[in-house]
């Protein structure tokens, strides 16, 4: 680092005093300093938190079960070994639900099989039933049409012809009886034979008379009632089959579609129940948290070195307390591997780079300084502001540190050498531009516009408008 010769202001630069003013001559000039080359010195002070390098959040992430009731939990600060149970939750209700689902599964599977069989039957019979309904409606319509066009007339003609036939048979029987009587009166046939023949013919006439009477009664009934009723029956059958067809066409496809949906739902329900059962069994296995490695139990979650939820979680980690799914209940930390975490303000970001060294002073041991080195620096701001910096910490056995403790962090480094430097107070601003005032041996100082670069707490880099050795004023001339 270059050395600057200081002036009357006691600054780090060499000062040149103007010649002593004579009582009766020009007044004393402002203090001056000589521009010399050197290097800037940067210093950044931060508050850092001690953090474990190796941490494991302990939380329950059930897929289905939500009742996370605490039965037992290890205390905050407890040293644990790998595999040790940290939190034990109540599982009776979960085990009971698993048992109920296991009992329901066979019946559900059987119900699904029956429904699939019924669906298969409907797939085959529905088209056949529709075809049967259409056929029955067609036949009924054809029967009625035939009756209206032909059948009714034929029935009426046949009925009347039956009466006419009965009348003719009666007439023939009477005529034959009359002829027999005439014939028997004229011949010499024995009386006994005549009586037999005449008796038979009289019976035939009586039978024909009875047949005619029956035919007339039957004809009257047929013409006035039976045929009309037959028409009514055919018409009703035609109408009924039309309604039956309409109902079949409206309901059978829908019944089939509904059965398909029912079977699909049963399949989905059966699959969902099976998946839920599997998830509940998996949840049951996860309701006992174990330590992933040897370490110390901390309540709550560590966020950027801060234990933000410990106080709230501590109230839940008691018998009967209820945790929320995916809530970080504990964090197991390895106290043997520590690092520092700090938030670098945006104004200090240009001074902090990975690899930069410094020292940390623990709040618990203000007389100790521990070596620290910036390991990583975040590229985007933190939600709360600043940029996340993680620092490697060199341990000291005489200093007791644990995660959550605080340190005062100091980072120092020098800029590139050979830069022209001046005190910050020697560079002024005029109309948005930077200016300096260069002292002259004779006459007033000269104003110059300059271009500036980086600056530390006291000095600023001059890039253009000045050369090494120039003497400049540290106070703006009047």
Secondary structure, 3 states (H helix, E strand, C coil): CCCCCCCCCCCCCCCCCCCCCCCCCCCCCCCEEECEEECCEEEEEEEEEEEECCEEEEECCCCCCCCEEEEEECCCCCEECCCCEEEEECCHHHHHHHHHHHHHHHHHHHHHHHHHHHHHHHHHHHHHHHHHHHHHHHHHHHHHHHHHHHHHHHHHHHHHHHHHHHHHHHHHHHHHHHHHHHHHHHCCCCHHHHHHHHHHHHHHHHHHHHHHHHHHHHHHHHHHHHHHHHHHHHHHHHHHHHHHHHHHHHHHHHHHHHHHHHHHHHHHHHHHHHHHHHHHHHHHHCCEEECCCCEEEEECCEECCEECCHHHHHCCCCCCCEECCCCEEEEEECCCCEEEEEEECHHHHHHCCCCCEEEEEECCCCCCCEEEEEEEEEEEECCCCCEEEEEEECCCCCCCCCCCCEEEEEEEEECCCCEEEEEHHHCEEECCEEEEEECCCCCCCEEEEEEEEEECCCEEEEEECCCCCCEEECCCCC
